[in-house]
Amino acid sequence: MLVIVDEREIVTAGYACRFGSEGVSSAVFCPEDFREWVATVGDGDIFAVEAFLLGDCRDRVGLPKMIRERSRAPVIAMNETPSLEQTLDLFAAGVDDVVRKPIHVREILARVGAIRRRLETEKDHAVVGEMRVFFDGRDPEVQGSVLPLPRRERRILEYLVSNRGRRVSKAQIFNAIYGIFDENVEENVVESHISKLRKKLRRQLGYDPINSVRYLGYRLGDITG
């Protein structure tokens, strides 16, 4: 999930729509609401944020510090006009990248991925046992063969791999895949997606790599490879 902050609702709504068309959930805020949210939101919700996008905001240089107190996710500032002084101020404030609008959402996603790889020293994929799971939209490979997955199931597998060794709740998975403010989808849909994903992985691997504990959540099993 991405968080988009801008004073203009038309801007946040436009980016949310375009990210949605790429299968990426988002939450949008005006600066005042965002400051309150980032200071009070629960750890599970903020853990689901993959990146923060800062548009036109008053006192924008103060937001990265607030974010860093709660999250290590990439922070990208979006400028409307070229300004060396503004760009330098934003980098000094702690943002990870500064881009100039208009910019395609796919380029933003590519930049987010590059920053996350640098921060986490990860490649564009992870090998977990007999699975090779990619973080650039490609379907995973299982025992050397591509396993086609619907977008939601693929995103859930990527999320579990990114958090391997850590148990994540159904709510955390839902927030990461659908966004924390999607009221049109029931949280229980996660169980259906995971059930279908587990059946496909079990059929390919011969065993179920996803461990689940009622009320506690899901964790990718301890698989070596």
Backbone bond lengths (Angstrom), bond angles and torsions (degrees), N, CA, C in turn:
res aa  C-N    CA-C-N  psi(-1)  N-CA   C-N-CA  omega(-1)  CA-C   N-CA-C  phi
1 M - - - 1.453 - - 1.520 110.01 -
2 L 1.346 115.97 139.57 1.454 121.62 175.75 1.523 109.47 -106.73
3 V 1.317 116.75 148.91 1.455 122.39 173.87 1.522 108.07 -112.29
4 I 1.327 116.18 127.13 1.463 122.32 -177.07 1.521 108.75 -115.73
5 V 1.330 116.64 127.23 1.464 121.61 -177.70 1.528 108.53 -121.57
6 D 1.330 116.30 125.69 1.463 121.13 176.63 1.520 107.55 -161.94
7 E 1.334 116.00 150.66 1.457 119.74 -179.81 1.518 112.62 -72.95
8 R 1.334 117.40 -19.00 1.463 121.11 -175.33 1.522 110.68 -103.94
9 E 1.318 115.82 119.50 1.462 120.69 -178.15 1.517 111.78 -61.78
10 I 1.324 117.44 -34.07 1.463 120.37 -179.44 1.525 111.22 -63.58
11 V 1.342 116.57 -31.47 1.464 120.80 179.30 1.523 110.26 -73.65
12 T 1.330 117.38 -49.82 1.467 120.09 -178.75 1.522 111.13 -63.35
13 A 1.335 117.00 -40.22 1.467 120.32 179.71 1.528 110.51 -64.99
14 G 1.337 116.79 -39.96 1.453 120.36 179.82 1.513 112.47 -63.76
15 Y 1.344 116.72 -45.12 1.461 119.20 179.15 1.522 111.14 -67.97
16 A 1.331 117.58 -38.93 1.464 120.27 178.75 1.525 110.66 -59.81
17 C 1.330 116.08 -40.45 1.468 120.17 178.96 1.520 110.93 -65.35
18 R 1.324 116.80 -44.43 1.468 119.60 -178.09 1.523 111.93 -68.81
19 F 1.327 117.30 -37.91 1.463 118.97 175.41 1.528 110.13 -65.58
20 G 1.337 116.30 -38.96 1.458 119.81 178.56 1.513 111.79 -59.93
21 S 1.339 117.14 -36.41 1.461 120.02 178.99 1.517 111.93 -67.75
22 E 1.340 116.76 -18.33 1.468 121.63 176.36 1.528 111.24 -95.02
23 G 1.332 116.45 4.71 1.462 120.62 178.93 1.511 113.85 79.97
24 V 1.341 117.28 21.15 1.463 121.32 -178.68 1.522 108.72 -114.13
25 S 1.322 117.28 123.91 1.459 121.06 179.86 1.519 110.27 -77.67
26 S 1.335 115.78 157.14 1.456 120.00 -179.56 1.518 110.27 -150.64
27 A 1.321 114.82 159.91 1.460 122.54 172.59 1.518 106.82 -126.24
28 V 1.332 117.17 138.97 1.464 120.78 -175.33 1.527 109.89 -117.66
29 F 1.336 115.02 144.87 1.462 121.14 -178.55 1.519 110.43 -142.74
30 C 1.330 115.47 149.37 1.451 119.90 161.49 1.532 105.86 -82.82
31 P 1.338 118.90 160.60 1.475 120.35 -174.49 1.523 113.93 -56.31
32 E 1.338 117.60 -41.63 1.469 119.95 -177.34 1.520 111.03 -64.11
33 D 1.332 116.53 -46.37 1.464 119.51 -179.77 1.530 110.70 -66.49
34 F 1.334 116.45 -35.72 1.463 119.13 -179.39 1.527 110.85 -64.58
35 R 1.317 117.48 -42.58 1.471 119.70 179.98 1.526 110.96 -58.99
36 E 1.325 116.02 -42.03 1.466 119.39 178.66 1.522 110.34 -67.81
37 W 1.336 116.44 -41.65 1.465 120.16 -177.27 1.523 111.25 -64.70
38 V 1.328 118.02 -49.75 1.459 120.25 -174.90 1.528 111.36 -66.31
39 A 1.328 116.92 -23.67 1.460 120.01 179.43 1.528 112.56 -82.51
40 T 1.332 116.95 -22.21 1.464 119.22 -172.21 1.524 114.70 -120.56
41 V 1.324 118.66 -13.69 1.463 120.91 -175.29 1.532 110.61 -63.80
42 G 1.320 115.84 149.64 1.456 120.61 178.79 1.517 112.41 -69.36
43 D 1.313 116.08 157.78 1.463 120.99 -178.39 1.526 112.08 -59.75
44 G 1.335 117.32 -37.79 1.457 120.12 -178.76 1.516 112.39 -62.41
45 D 1.340 116.89 -39.96 1.458 120.73 -179.44 1.523 111.68 -69.71
46 I 1.325 116.64 -45.00 1.466 118.11 -177.46 1.524 111.03 -72.68
47 F 1.330 116.82 -24.72 1.462 120.24 176.83 1.525 110.91 -66.70
48 A 1.337 116.60 -24.55 1.463 120.97 -178.40 1.524 112.46 -79.39
49 V 1.318 118.38 -8.92 1.465 121.28 -177.91 1.524 109.56 -79.81
50 E 1.328 116.17 125.37 1.461 121.54 -179.82 1.523 112.22 -89.02
51 A 1.341 117.11 -26.05 1.462 120.23 179.45 1.523 109.22 -167.76
52 F 1.345 114.96 155.84 1.460 122.30 176.27 1.523 108.61 -114.84
53 L 1.339 117.12 131.05 1.455 122.36 177.73 1.523 108.60 -113.63
54 L 1.325 116.38 120.00 1.457 121.76 -176.32 1.516 109.58 -107.17
55 G 1.325 116.39 113.84 1.448 121.49 177.35 1.517 110.87 -93.86
56 D 1.313 116.74 -139.96 1.462 122.34 -177.18 1.528 109.28 -76.70
57 C 1.316 116.64 112.27 1.460 121.69 -177.11 1.524 109.80 -142.39
58 R 1.323 115.09 144.38 1.457 118.38 170.63 1.527 108.60 -72.10
59 D 1.307 116.68 140.72 1.464 122.00 -179.16 1.528 111.47 53.92
60 R 1.329 115.60 42.22 1.466 119.98 -177.58 1.527 112.03 -62.60
61 V 1.331 116.78 -32.03 1.462 119.23 -177.09 1.529 112.01 -66.81
62 G 1.321 117.93 -14.12 1.458 119.78 178.22 1.521 113.52 -86.23
63 L 1.332 117.22 -14.92 1.465 120.09 -175.92 1.527 114.23 -71.61
64 P 1.359 119.61 -39.98 1.469 118.03 -179.36 1.528 113.92 -56.79
65 K 1.317 117.76 -37.47 1.460 120.08 179.05 1.521 110.83 -63.91
66 M 1.335 116.65 -42.17 1.468 119.75 177.41 1.520 110.72 -61.36
67 I 1.323 115.87 -42.60 1.464 119.95 -179.20 1.520 110.56 -63.80
68 R 1.329 117.09 -44.80 1.463 121.49 -175.68 1.531 112.08 -64.83
69 E 1.301 117.64 -22.01 1.464 119.91 176.51 1.521 112.04 -71.58
70 R 1.364 116.51 -16.87 1.458 120.37 -177.26 1.524 114.29 -121.94
71 S 1.346 117.85 -20.06 1.464 119.16 -170.10 1.524 111.32 -151.35
72 R 1.344 115.02 150.67 1.467 121.38 174.33 1.530 111.47 -103.55
73 A 1.325 117.65 7.54 1.465 120.82 -178.18 1.532 110.35 -64.62
74 P 1.337 117.66 149.99 1.458 120.62 179.87 1.524 113.07 -57.28
75 V 1.320 115.21 144.48 1.466 122.05 176.30 1.524 107.66 -119.80
76 I 1.323 116.72 120.11 1.466 122.12 -178.79 1.524 108.85 -119.30
77 A 1.317 116.47 127.58 1.460 121.55 176.38 1.522 109.40 -97.28
78 M 1.333 116.42 140.87 1.458 121.93 -179.43 1.529 108.89 -115.64
79 N 1.327 116.47 117.87 1.455 122.19 -179.16 1.520 111.52 -101.19
80 E 1.327 115.35 145.64 1.462 120.68 178.67 1.523 111.24 -87.27
81 T 1.311 117.15 -34.24 1.461 121.45 -177.56 1.515 109.39 -129.81
82 P 1.327 117.87 150.13 1.465 120.01 179.10 1.526 111.11 -69.39
83 S 1.312 116.19 130.68 1.460 121.35 178.60 1.515 108.02 -154.51
84 L 1.319 116.47 108.92 1.460 120.34 -179.52 1.522 110.83 -61.51
85 E 1.327 116.97 -43.16 1.466 120.01 -178.27 1.520 111.06 -62.22
86 Q 1.341 116.42 -43.99 1.457 120.07 179.24 1.521 111.36 -64.13
87 T 1.333 116.56 -41.94 1.461 120.88 179.19 1.521 111.15 -61.51
88 L 1.320 117.24 -45.31 1.466 120.73 179.76 1.521 111.14 -64.32
89 D 1.335 116.87 -38.81 1.468 120.25 178.32 1.525 110.94 -62.97
90 L 1.327 116.44 -39.27 1.463 120.22 -179.10 1.528 111.17 -68.15
91 F 1.326 117.01 -42.65 1.460 118.91 177.00 1.528 110.49 -63.63
92 A 1.325 116.91 -39.60 1.465 120.59 178.44 1.524 110.91 -64.40
93 A 1.341 116.28 -29.60 1.466 120.46 179.80 1.516 112.36 -76.33
94 G 1.359 117.05 -15.77 1.460 119.25 175.22 1.508 116.57 116.11
95 V 1.361 118.31 7.65 1.462 117.33 177.36 1.531 109.43 -71.27
96 D 1.315 115.90 157.64 1.470 121.07 -178.86 1.513 112.81 -90.80
97 D 1.332 116.75 -23.46 1.461 119.68 -179.26 1.517 108.38 -159.67
98 V 1.331 115.95 153.53 1.462 122.73 175.67 1.515 107.10 -127.65
99 V 1.332 117.36 126.48 1.451 121.93 -179.83 1.522 109.25 -123.45
100 R 1.314 115.23 157.02 1.472 120.04 179.69 1.515 109.73 -106.45
101 K 1.307 115.88 131.10 1.468 120.58 175.50 1.534 109.68 -80.67
102 P 1.344 116.17 151.33 1.470 127.29 1.18 1.528 111.75 -77.21
103 I 1.313 115.16 144.59 1.459 121.19 178.67 1.523 108.25 -139.80
104 H 1.313 117.38 137.03 1.462 121.27 -178.36 1.516 109.31 -71.65
105 V 1.339 116.32 143.69 1.458 120.19 -178.14 1.525 111.61 -62.50
106 R 1.334 117.49 -27.68 1.466 118.74 178.52 1.519 110.75 -67.02
107 E 1.330 116.71 -35.44 1.459 119.19 177.14 1.528 110.08 -67.47
108 I 1.330 116.67 -39.32 1.468 119.49 176.77 1.518 110.37 -60.50
109 L 1.336 116.73 -44.95 1.458 120.49 179.54 1.523 110.97 -62.77
110 A 1.327 116.76 -38.64 1.458 119.80 178.04 1.526 110.63 -64.60
111 R 1.322 116.63 -40.67 1.460 120.04 178.26 1.526 111.65 -66.52
112 V 1.328 116.19 -40.01 1.465 119.79 176.45 1.522 110.41 -60.12
113 G 1.338 116.03 -45.16 1.459 119.81 178.84 1.512 112.44 -61.15
114 A 1.335 116.61 -41.65 1.467 120.19 179.85 1.519 111.40 -65.03
115 I 1.329 116.57 -41.25 1.471 120.02 179.36 1.523 110.45 -65.65
116 R 1.339 116.13 -43.33 1.462 119.05 -179.79 1.522 111.42 -62.72
117 R 1.326 116.37 -37.08 1.469 118.68 178.87 1.522 110.78 -66.63
118 R 1.327 116.14 -38.31 1.463 118.64 177.88 1.527 110.79 -67.53
119 L 1.325 115.74 -41.81 1.463 119.27 -178.33 1.523 111.82 -67.48
120 E 1.324 115.52 -38.10 1.458 120.28 -173.88 1.516 112.42 -102.54
121 T 1.333 116.20 2.37 1.466 122.63 -177.57 1.524 111.05 48.29
122 E 1.324 115.28 43.07 1.457 120.66 178.48 1.520 110.43 -106.85
123 K 1.328 116.41 155.86 1.455 121.83 174.44 1.522 108.27 -84.86
124 D 1.343 115.61 -172.28 1.454 119.00 178.43 1.519 111.85 -80.85
125 H 1.317 116.28 5.53 1.458 120.39 177.18 1.528 108.73 -154.48
126 A 1.314 114.70 167.97 1.463 121.01 175.50 1.524 108.14 -133.33
127 V 1.296 116.16 138.82 1.459 121.62 176.64 1.524 107.77 -101.65
128 V 1.315 115.39 118.42 1.461 121.73 -179.66 1.515 107.73 -125.38
129 G 1.308 116.70 104.60 1.451 120.05 -176.16 1.513 110.84 61.19
130 E 1.324 116.38 -123.10 1.466 121.68 179.98 1.526 111.93 -95.34
131 M 1.339 115.98 14.46 1.463 120.42 179.94 1.521 110.48 -112.30
132 R 1.316 115.45 140.16 1.457 122.43 170.44 1.531 106.05 -117.36
133 V 1.323 115.62 111.65 1.460 120.93 -174.52 1.525 109.12 -110.06
134 F 1.331 115.94 126.14 1.456 122.07 -176.43 1.526 110.36 -97.00
135 F 1.336 115.82 154.74 1.461 121.35 179.09 1.525 111.52 -114.35
136 D 1.320 117.39 18.28 1.466 121.05 -177.84 1.525 111.94 -118.74
137 G 1.341 117.03 20.66 1.457 120.35 176.26 1.509 115.27 97.06
138 R 1.337 117.73 -9.03 1.462 119.68 179.14 1.521 111.02 -77.53
139 D 1.324 115.00 151.99 1.463 119.52 175.82 1.527 109.58 -69.55
140 P 1.339 117.17 151.25 1.466 119.70 -179.68 1.521 112.05 -71.80
141 E 1.303 114.85 160.55 1.457 121.44 173.05 1.524 108.10 -109.01
142 V 1.323 116.09 131.87 1.464 121.81 179.48 1.518 107.78 -123.62
143 Q 1.322 115.89 120.37 1.459 122.00 -176.34 1.528 110.93 53.48
144 G 1.325 115.51 38.69 1.460 121.38 175.95 1.507 116.10 84.85
145 S 1.338 118.16 -5.76 1.460 121.17 -179.50 1.525 110.01 -113.12
146 V 1.332 115.66 143.68 1.464 120.52 179.04 1.524 109.33 -68.57
147 L 1.334 115.59 132.61 1.461 121.47 176.35 1.527 107.87 -108.74
148 P 1.346 117.93 100.90 1.470 119.91 -179.89 1.532 110.54 -64.51
149 L 1.333 115.66 131.03 1.460 120.89 -179.72 1.526 109.71 -132.23
150 P 1.329 117.24 143.88 1.464 119.44 170.13 1.528 109.71 -60.23
151 R 1.323 115.44 156.79 1.458 120.69 -173.28 1.529 113.10 -54.02
152 R 1.332 117.38 -45.87 1.468 119.81 -176.24 1.526 111.45 -65.88
153 E 1.336 116.73 -41.81 1.465 119.77 179.69 1.520 110.51 -65.41
154 R 1.339 116.34 -39.08 1.464 119.52 178.56 1.524 110.90 -64.22
155 R 1.319 116.50 -41.40 1.463 120.33 -179.84 1.538 111.21 -65.91
156 I 1.323 116.75 -36.80 1.461 120.01 177.80 1.519 110.45 -65.36
157 L 1.343 116.78 -43.18 1.461 119.63 178.54 1.527 110.44 -62.79
158 E 1.327 117.10 -42.34 1.471 120.45 177.87 1.534 110.04 -60.42
159 Y 1.324 116.43 -41.62 1.465 120.32 -178.96 1.525 110.91 -65.12
160 L 1.328 116.86 -42.93 1.465 120.07 178.82 1.529 111.20 -64.79
161 V 1.329 116.50 -39.39 1.465 120.08 178.49 1.524 110.37 -66.36
162 S 1.339 116.67 -41.82 1.469 120.04 179.16 1.523 111.57 -62.07
163 N 1.333 115.81 -25.92 1.463 120.24 -178.58 1.524 111.75 -113.84
164 R 1.335 116.58 27.30 1.460 119.43 -178.12 1.529 109.69 -59.93
165 G 1.328 113.46 140.44 1.458 119.07 -175.47 1.512 112.87 90.36
166 R 1.331 116.86 -7.86 1.468 121.61 -179.11 1.522 108.61 -125.18
167 R 1.320 117.24 135.47 1.465 120.25 178.18 1.527 109.02 -84.16
168 V 1.326 115.89 130.95 1.460 120.54 -179.85 1.522 109.05 -118.07
169 S 1.307 115.85 145.05 1.459 121.12 -176.72 1.519 111.29 -82.82
170 K 1.318 114.56 165.29 1.463 119.94 175.92 1.523 110.25 -60.08
171 A 1.324 116.29 -38.38 1.467 120.40 -179.93 1.527 111.22 -64.68
172 Q 1.327 117.21 -40.81 1.463 120.13 179.17 1.523 110.99 -63.69
173 I 1.317 116.69 -42.54 1.456 120.37 178.60 1.528 110.19 -64.14
174 F 1.321 116.53 -44.21 1.463 120.75 179.03 1.529 110.52 -59.37
175 N 1.329 116.65 -46.58 1.463 120.46 -178.37 1.517 111.60 -62.46
176 A 1.333 116.33 -38.85 1.462 120.11 -179.11 1.523 111.78 -69.82
177 I 1.328 117.40 -34.79 1.459 120.96 -174.41 1.523 112.57 -90.85
178 Y 1.333 116.73 -39.57 1.458 120.12 -174.60 1.526 113.60 -107.68
179 G 1.322 117.95 -20.55 1.462 119.72 -175.69 1.511 110.38 99.21
180 I 1.320 115.40 152.03 1.467 119.65 -172.16 1.521 113.63 -79.38
181 F 1.350 117.56 -11.28 1.449 119.44 -176.60 1.524 112.75 -118.79
182 D 1.320 117.53 19.67 1.463 120.32 178.90 1.520 108.72 -83.55
183 E 1.339 115.71 100.46 1.467 120.61 -177.57 1.517 112.12 -89.47
184 N 1.330 116.74 -2.38 1.469 119.87 -177.26 1.519 112.45 -91.08
185 V 1.337 116.56 -4.70 1.462 121.08 -178.50 1.519 108.89 -125.69
186 E 1.322 116.79 133.10 1.459 121.13 178.61 1.531 110.31 -78.75
187 E 1.328 116.09 142.31 1.460 120.78 -178.35 1.520 112.14 -61.02
188 N 1.336 116.32 -27.99 1.468 119.68 -177.96 1.523 112.90 -66.64
189 V 1.349 117.43 -11.87 1.465 119.07 178.35 1.531 110.76 -61.86
190 V 1.338 116.01 -24.65 1.468 120.44 178.33 1.526 110.24 -59.61
191 E 1.323 117.21 -40.60 1.460 120.74 -178.68 1.528 110.82 -61.72
192 S 1.332 116.20 -38.80 1.464 119.96 179.06 1.521 110.92 -65.97
193 H 1.336 116.32 -45.25 1.467 119.75 179.57 1.525 110.90 -61.63
194 I 1.336 116.49 -45.06 1.463 119.86 -178.04 1.518 110.92 -66.81
195 S 1.323 117.63 -37.50 1.464 120.47 178.27 1.527 110.57 -60.78
196 K 1.334 116.98 -43.93 1.466 120.43 179.21 1.525 110.81 -67.32
197 L 1.336 116.17 -40.25 1.460 120.12 178.97 1.525 110.84 -62.71
198 R 1.330 116.92 -44.08 1.467 120.52 -178.62 1.519 111.34 -63.30
199 K 1.330 117.41 -39.25 1.466 120.39 179.18 1.529 110.79 -62.84
200 K 1.327 116.47 -41.42 1.470 120.01 -179.59 1.524 111.07 -67.69
201 L 1.331 116.41 -42.03 1.461 119.71 179.21 1.526 110.90 -67.37
202 R 1.319 116.68 -39.07 1.470 120.54 179.50 1.529 110.46 -64.81
203 R 1.328 115.32 -39.08 1.468 119.21 179.77 1.528 110.87 -65.57
204 Q 1.336 117.25 -36.86 1.461 120.95 -178.54 1.522 112.60 -80.75
205 L 1.340 116.45 -39.58 1.458 120.91 -173.59 1.526 113.38 -92.16
206 G 1.315 115.49 -26.64 1.461 118.91 -174.69 1.521 112.27 90.77
207 Y 1.323 116.99 0.98 1.469 121.67 176.92 1.524 107.84 -156.64
208 D 1.320 115.93 167.01 1.455 122.32 -177.96 1.533 109.22 -97.49
209 P 1.338 118.95 113.94 1.462 120.41 -177.44 1.527 113.86 -83.25
210 I 1.343 116.98 -5.92 1.465 120.04 -176.63 1.518 109.38 -102.61
211 N 1.311 115.85 119.10 1.464 121.71 178.50 1.521 109.17 -93.73
212 S 1.310 116.40 132.82 1.465 119.80 179.42 1.520 109.59 -128.19
213 V 1.321 115.56 142.35 1.461 122.60 176.16 1.525 107.32 -129.35
214 R 1.291 116.71 124.89 1.458 121.30 -176.80 1.528 110.71 -54.74
215 Y 1.309 115.55 132.84 1.472 125.43 179.85 1.527 113.61 73.94
216 L 1.330 118.80 -12.88 1.465 120.21 -178.14 1.521 112.36 -104.74
217 G 1.336 117.01 -32.80 1.447 118.76 175.65 1.519 113.83 119.90
218 Y 1.319 114.93 -155.28 1.465 122.62 -170.19 1.518 111.00 -123.38
219 R 1.312 114.18 150.59 1.468 119.87 176.79 1.524 108.12 -150.12
220 L 1.324 115.13 136.77 1.456 119.22 174.04 1.512 108.03 -66.92
221 G 1.330 117.16 129.83 1.458 121.08 -174.65 1.516 113.16 -60.26
222 D 1.311 115.83 161.56 1.466 121.65 178.32 1.522 108.70 -74.29
223 I 1.349 115.73 90.56 1.457 121.89 -177.55 1.510 108.11 -113.23
224 T 1.283 117.37 132.19 1.456 120.59 176.84 1.507 109.21 -107.16
225 G 1.338 115.74 149.77 1.441 118.51 -179.63 1.498 110.06 -174.04
